[in-house]
Amino acid sequence: MSNSSTDDSGPLLGPADIRELAGALGVRPTKQRGQNFVIDANTVRRIVRTAEVRPDDVVVEIGPGLGSLTLGLLEAADRVIAVEIDEVLAAALPSTVAARLPGRADRFALVHSDAMHVTELPGPEPTALVANLPYNVAVPVLLHMLATFPSIDRTLVMVQSEVADRLAARPGNKVYGVPSVKANWYAEVKRAGAIGRNVFWPAPNVDSGLVSLVRRDKPVETSATRAEVFAVVDAAFAQRRKTLRAALAGWAGSAAAAEAALVAAGISPQARGEALTVEEFARIAEMREAGK
């Protein structure tokens, strides 16, 4: 297939293609939406490979932008559903797909929407989520998608390096916090690589990281609901320097009630949130319900 750029990107987009497309659309990447477009075809291939996209996968992509990753996913998956909030980008994407991968265009669907408000997707249920997530909304979007679409079994997201560290952190790590615990409720989470700044246009002033999330075979065993467990997590980290007895006082109704729930859950009232696993947070949630 002919390609206007001089690199060996095949149907994928190279730096010249990206600038040409953006120029034709009058698109300037905006900081407000955290737009940094991937301009390196090899990075796209690496992401698709790391995500272990299979020929039978239905992949949902958030924030496809000009379509760099979309085309790579479409080459590897059965179908791709892209969710794009930007009106101009959403309008242009189907024609980019049709021009560069005409044989796969019927395997592509576009949803013009804010990913945080998406509750259903066209076609078969998604099996994988692969996305270059805008840094300012990465965690809420990721958690929303995992909660809303239980059929998503494997996820690979590219996020700011610092966010990648937080998502993949284990108890006891100084960056372990709300994103770490909540992501772990759904999945086994790990860092899956680093991405340099020069593969983006415009180049961001931070490094990026890949995070792999494989949905747990069995959910966390607990009689508490997800909302109840997440309420404990939010309370524990709202004042992360405090002991759990103090941090959970508002959540439990008093420091004494918090202590009773902690002791019943087998957790020291002097511990701090960053020491606890998601299973331990679930036990605390159960004990408050039991103590009522």
Secondary structure, 3 states (H helix, E strand, C coil): CCCCCCCCCCCCCCHHHHHHHHHHHCCCCCCCCCCCEECCHHHHHHHHHHCCCCCCCEEEEECCCCCHHHHHHHHHCCEEEEEECCHHHHHHHHHHHHHHCHHHHHHEEEEECCHHHCCCCCCCCCCEEEEECCHHHHHHHHHHHHHHCCCCCEEEEEEEHHHHHHHHCCCCCCCCCHHHHHHHHHEEEEEEEEECHHHEECCCCCCEEEEEEEECCCCCCCCCCHHHHHHHHHHHHHCCCCCHHHHCHHHHCCHHHHHHHHHHCCCCCCCCHHHCCHHHHHHHHHHHHHHC
